[in-house]
Amino acid sequence: MPFIVHKNKIVYEEEGVMLAEVDFPPIDEETVDICHTFVDSSLRGKGIAGQLMERAVASLRETGRKAYPTCSYAVYWFDEHPEHDDILSDNAG
């Protein structure tokens, strides 16, 4: 699938059109705010948001950063995936 990983954002594109994204801008040098997820209605129900979150977690692990989720989907996703609690900032949840 056409996922593009940036330092603070992961996007899903088809034919050059962005159809889904997760944004995680920095709070400080060690922590990001997972503040926004979006999935186009044409892709809803296909697990794209979860795949974006998995890629975000992998990116944060690779760069040694922690997450503070404020987006409602990100909060829900971490609640459903406690195996990734190690990536959460001590201030999260």
Secondary structure, DSSP 8 states (H G I E B T S, - for coil): --EEE-SSEEEEEETTEEEEEEE--BSSSSEEEE-EEEE-GGGTTSSHHHHHHHHHHHHHHHHT-EEEE-SHHHHHHHHH-GGGGGGB-TT--
